[in-house]
Amino acid sequence: MLKEFVALGLYSDTAVNGVDASIFKTDGLDILGEVVSITRPYSMELKTKILKALKIESMLDISFLKEVDEEVTQHHIFAVRDLLEKVKKIYPTVDVIGFPGHSLLHKVDDRLSIQLGNADEMAGVFNCPVVNRFAQADLKAGGTGSPVFPSFFEALTRSLEKPLALVTIGGISSLTWIGPVGELMAFDVGAGNIILDTWMRMRLGAEMDFDGIWAAKGHVEEKLLAHLMQHPFLKQNPPKTLDRNDFNPLLRQVEGLSIADGAATLTAFVAESIAQAARFLPQKPVQWILTGGGTFNPSLVRMIKERIPQKVLIASELGWDKDSLEAQAYGFLAARSLNGLPLTFPGTTGVQEPLCGGMIHYPSTEA
């Protein structure tokens, strides 16, 4: 019999805005109790350090990485404390924490996935198991290590009409297809918010194209868009996954455009990549659901809807808290890990058989 846990999940978003934290009861198959979530923003100082840590040359500076690792860990610890204070009457204790940390690097060919964050320290502070390194077992077994959310999405959409496609637009875009009887397929689609954010930072010093305003007043260079869509990853059959920076070299190809035209063309590139991913699916979805930070960009949502003939919904239209879904997913996966349930599947990462994952860190028993 599966054990029920009060699970707390954490997520440090790819745009490095802050840490989301969610708590609820689950057995790793169903979401059984009320979900409560908060966000703890990063200070500008810590955000700057994390962005610096993401650069390859900084990854060679061990002392700097240790410093950032400790600060990121402490920020997550404060987020957990804030949430536990908020829910102490509903959930007086927490049974397990899903702590992915902040991703630095994910290279499938090298079987390498690196994150900031000290799970042992977290386990000691809260005196409960902490699960991290969700990709490592899958990578070691020959899978792509990502995406890992499909089992959570299956639980979340169990009552909805199938087949459906759920697209998470974060730093990169990933798609989960759920079939009529719960079949799972998932893969990274292509670029997401990172390429747009990097463009705006390069050209304007802005964090992002807020509300898609620049893309809305720009012109999509269709010929250039068609050229961008020839990227080999977009033609590669699933399973497949990306590192957050894999598409950044494409920015050189739009350097001659105005800020607005570049924003419009790159936004169209993200939207077109999502729409074109339908060709890999076993059956056409009857509906698409969009979630992740990209759904706050009206220009991107509009362009996606223009390119997809089926019904397209935003997660919030279903009553979901789209701001915290990733954090919820990691709490759910942590419970699955403790119950020995698989996190990855042949149809999601290419691993040969369903595989449990996650590294479990227990509190020290030392006095």
C-alpha positions in Angstrom: 0.0 0.0 0.0 1.3 3.4 -1.0 2.1 5.8 1.9 0.7 9.3 2.0 3.0 12.2 2.6 2.8 15.8 3.3 5.1 16.8 0.5 6.8 20.2 -0.1 8.2 21.0 -3.5 10.6 23.8 -4.5 11.5 25.3 -7.8 14.0 28.0 -8.7 12.8 29.4 -12.0 15.0 29.6 -15.1 14.6 33.4 -15.3 16.2 33.5 -11.8 13.3 35.6 -10.4 13.0 33.5 -7.2 11.9 30.3 -5.5 8.4 28.9 -5.6 7.3 26.6 -2.8 4.2 24.4 -2.6 2.9 22.0 0.0 0.1 19.4 -0.2 -0.7 15.8 0.6 0.1 13.1 -1.9 0.9 9.4 -2.3 2.7 10.0 -5.7 -0.4 8.9 -7.6 -3.0 11.5 -6.6 -3.0 15.0 -5.2 -4.9 14.3 -2.0 -4.9 17.6 0.0 -5.1 21.3 -0.3 -2.3 22.9 -2.2 -0.7 26.1 -0.7 2.1 27.9 -2.5 4.3 31.0 -2.0 7.1 32.7 -3.9 10.2 34.1 -2.3 12.0 36.5 -4.8 15.7 36.6 -5.2 17.5 39.7 -4.2 19.2 41.4 -7.1 22.6 40.6 -5.6 21.9 36.8 -5.5 20.2 36.9 -8.9 23.4 38.4 -10.3 25.5 35.8 -8.7 23.4 32.9 -10.0 23.5 34.4 -13.6 27.2 34.6 -13.3 27.4 31.0 -12.1 25.5 29.9 -15.2 28.5 31.0 -17.4 30.9 28.1 -18.3 34.0 30.0 -17.1 32.4 30.6 -13.7 31.8 26.9 -13.3 35.5 26.4 -13.1 35.7 28.7 -10.0 35.1 26.3 -7.2 35.2 28.8 -4.4 32.7 31.0 -6.1 30.3 28.1 -6.8 30.5 27.0 -3.2 29.6 30.6 -2.1 26.6 30.7 -4.5 25.6 27.1 -3.6 25.3 28.1 0.1 23.4 31.3 -0.6 20.9 29.5 -2.9 20.5 26.8 -0.2 19.8 29.4 2.4 17.3 31.2 0.2 15.4 27.9 -0.3 15.5 27.2 3.4 13.9 30.6 4.1 11.2 29.8 1.5 10.4 26.6 3.2 10.2 28.3 6.6 7.9 31.0 5.1 5.6 28.4 3.7 5.5 26.2 6.8 4.7 29.3 8.9 1.8 30.0 6.6 0.3 26.5 6.7 1.1 25.4 10.3 -2.6 24.9 11.1 -3.2 22.8 7.9 0.2 21.0 7.7 2.0 21.2 11.1 4.7 18.9 9.9 6.3 18.1 6.5 7.2 14.5 5.6 9.4 15.0 2.5 10.9 17.9 0.5 11.5 17.9 -3.2 14.6 20.1 -3.7 15.9 20.3 -7.3 18.0 23.4 -6.6 18.9 25.7 -9.4 20.0 24.0 -12.6 23.4 25.0 -13.9 24.0 22.5 -16.7 22.3 19.5 -18.4 24.3 17.6 -21.0 22.9 14.3 -22.1 25.9 13.2 -24.1 28.1 13.7 -21.1 25.5 12.1 -18.7 25.9 15.2 -16.7 23.3 17.3 -14.8 24.5 19.9 -12.3 22.4 21.9 -9.8 23.1 24.4 -7.1 21.7 23.5 -3.6 22.7 21.4 -0.6 20.1 18.7 0.1 21.9 17.4 3.2 21.8 20.8 4.8 18.1 21.1 4.0 17.4 17.6 5.5 19.2 18.6 8.7 17.3 21.9 9.1 13.8 20.4 8.7 14.5 16.9 10.0 12.9 15.1 7.1 14.0 13.3 3.9 14.9 15.6 1.0 15.0 14.4 -2.5 17.2 15.9 -5.2 19.1 14.9 -8.4 15.9 13.8 -10.2 17.7 13.3 -13.5 20.8 11.3 -12.5 19.4 7.8 -12.3 17.8 8.2 -15.7 20.9 9.6 -17.3 23.0 6.8 -15.9 20.5 4.3 -17.4 20.8 5.8 -20.8 17.9 8.2 -20.8 17.8 11.9 -21.5 17.1 12.7 -17.8 14.3 15.1 -18.7 11.4 15.9 -18.8 10.5 14.4 -15.4 7.0 16.0 -14.9 4.7 13.7 -17.0 3.5 11.5 -14.1 2.5 14.7 -12.2 0.8 16.1 -15.3 -1.1 12.8 -15.7 -2.4 13.1 -12.1 -3.3 16.7 -12.7 -5.3 16.1 -15.9 -6.9 12.7 -15.1 -10.5 14.1 -15.4 -9.8 15.9 -18.7 -10.6 14.8 -22.2 -7.7 12.9 -23.9 -5.5 12.9 -25.8 -4.1 16.2 -24.7 -0.8 18.1 -25.0 0.5 20.1 -22.1 3.2 22.5 -22.9 5.4 24.1 -20.2 7.1 27.3 -21.5 10.0 28.0 -19.1 13.5 28.7 -20.1 13.0 26.1 -22.7 9.7 24.6 -23.9 8.7 21.1 -23.2 5.7 19.0 -24.2 3.9 16.2 -22.5 1.3 14.2 -24.4 -1.2 12.1 -22.5 -3.1 9.4 -24.3 -6.7 8.2 -23.8 -5.7 5.5 -21.3 -2.8 7.4 -19.7 0.0 6.7 -22.2 2.8 9.2 -21.7 5.1 10.8 -24.2 7.3 13.9 -23.4 10.2 15.8 -24.9 11.8 19.2 -25.0 10.3 21.1 -27.9 12.8 23.9 -28.3 13.6 27.5 -27.2 11.5 29.2 -24.5 11.7 32.3 -22.4 15.5 32.2 -22.2 16.2 33.2 -25.8 13.6 36.0 -25.5 15.0 37.2 -22.2 18.6 37.1 -23.5 17.6 39.2 -26.5 16.0 41.9 -24.4 18.9 41.9 -22.0 21.4 42.2 -24.9 19.5 45.0 -26.7 17.7 46.9 -24.0 19.1 45.9 -20.7 15.6 44.7 -19.7 14.9 41.4 -17.9 12.3 40.3 -20.5 9.8 41.5 -23.0 7.2 42.4 -20.3 3.7 41.6 -21.5 5.0 40.9 -24.9 4.9 44.6 -25.7 8.0 44.7 -28.0 6.9 41.6 -29.9 3.4 43.1 -30.4 4.8 46.2 -32.1 7.4 44.3 -34.1 7.3 42.6 -37.5 8.0 38.8 -37.8 10.7 38.3 -40.5 9.2 35.2 -42.0 12.2 34.3 -44.1 14.5 34.5 -41.1 11.9 32.5 -39.1 11.9 29.8 -41.7 15.7 29.7 -41.5 15.7 29.4 -37.7 13.2 26.5 -38.0 15.9 24.5 -39.8 17.7 24.0 -36.5 18.6 20.3 -36.3 17.1 19.8 -32.8 13.7 20.7 -34.1 13.8 17.9 -36.6 15.2 15.3 -34.2 12.8 12.6 -33.2 12.0 12.3 -29.4 13.1 11.5 -26.8 15.2 14.6 -26.7 16.2 17.3 -24.2 18.0 20.6 -24.1 20.2 22.7 -21.9 19.0 26.2 -21.2 21.6 27.8 -23.4 21.5 25.5 -26.5 19.6 27.9 -28.7 21.4 31.1 -27.7 23.8 30.9 -30.7 20.8 31.6 -32.9 20.7 35.2 -31.5 23.6 36.0 -33.8 21.3 35.5 -36.7 18.8 38.2 -35.6 21.4 40.8 -34.5 20.6 43.0 -37.5 16.9 43.4 -36.6 15.4 46.2 -34.5 14.6 45.4 -30.9 10.9 45.0 -31.8 11.4 42.9 -34.9 13.8 40.7 -33.1 11.4 40.2 -30.2 8.6 39.4 -32.7 10.7 37.0 -34.7 12.0 35.1 -31.7 8.6 35.0 -30.1 7.3 33.5 -33.4 10.2 31.0 -33.3 9.1 29.8 -29.9 5.5 29.5 -31.0 6.2 27.8 -34.3 8.5 25.3 -32.5 5.7 24.3 -30.2 3.1 24.0 -33.1 5.5 22.0 -35.2 6.1 19.5 -32.4 2.6 18.1 -33.0 4.1 16.1 -35.9 5.9 13.8 -33.4 2.7 12.9 -31.4 1.0 9.5 -31.7 -2.4 11.1 -32.0 -3.6 14.7 -32.5 -4.5 16.3 -29.2 -8.1 17.3 -28.7 -6.8 20.2 -26.6 -3.6 21.9 -25.6 -2.8 23.4 -22.2 -0.1 26.0 -21.8 1.7 26.6 -18.5 4.9 28.1 -17.3 6.3 31.7 -17.3 5.7 32.1 -21.1 1.9 32.2 -20.5 2.4 35.7 -19.0 3.4 36.9 -22.5 0.2 37.7 -24.4 2.1 38.0 -27.8 3.5 34.5 -27.4 0.1 33.0 -26.4 -1.5 34.7 -29.3 1.1 33.3 -31.8 0.7 29.8 -30.4 -3.1 29.9 -30.7 -2.8 31.2 -34.3 -0.7 28.2 -35.2 -2.6 25.4 -33.4 -6.0 24.4 -34.8 -7.2 22.6 -31.7 -8.5 24.2 -28.5 -5.7 25.9 -26.5 -6.2 26.7 -22.8 -4.0 28.5 -20.3 -3.5 26.5 -17.1 -5.2 29.2 -15.0 -8.4 28.7 -17.0 -8.6 25.3 -15.4 -8.2 26.7 -12.0 -4.6 25.7 -11.7 -2.0 27.9 -10.0 0.3 28.1 -13.0 2.9 30.0 -11.0 3.6 27.0 -8.7 3.1 23.9 -10.9 6.8 23.2 -11.1 7.1 23.4 -7.4 4.1 21.1 -7.0 5.6 18.7 -9.4 8.8 18.3 -7.4 6.9 17.7 -4.2 4.9 15.0 -6.1 8.0 13.4 -7.5 9.6 13.4 -4.1 6.7 11.4 -2.8 6.9 9.0 -5.8 10.6 8.5 -5.0 9.9 7.5 -1.4 7.2 5.2 -2.6 9.5 3.6 -5.2 7.3 4.7 -8.1 8.9 5.5 -11.5 9.7 9.1 -12.4 10.8 8.4 -16.0 9.5 6.2 -18.7 10.5 4.9 -22.2 8.1 7.4 -23.8 9.4 10.4 -21.8 13.2 10.0 -21.7 14.0 6.9 -23.8 15.1 4.9 -20.8 14.5 1.2 -21.5 12.0 0.6 -18.7 10.1 2.7 -16.1 12.6 3.9 -13.6 12.4 5.3 -10.1 14.8 8.2 -9.5 15.8 11.0 -7.2 18.5 10.8 -4.5 17.1 10.7 -1.0 18.9 12.5 1.8 17.9 11.6 5.3 18.6 13.7 8.4 21.8 12.8 10.2 21.3 10.6 13.2 24.4 11.9 14.8 24.0 13.6 18.2 
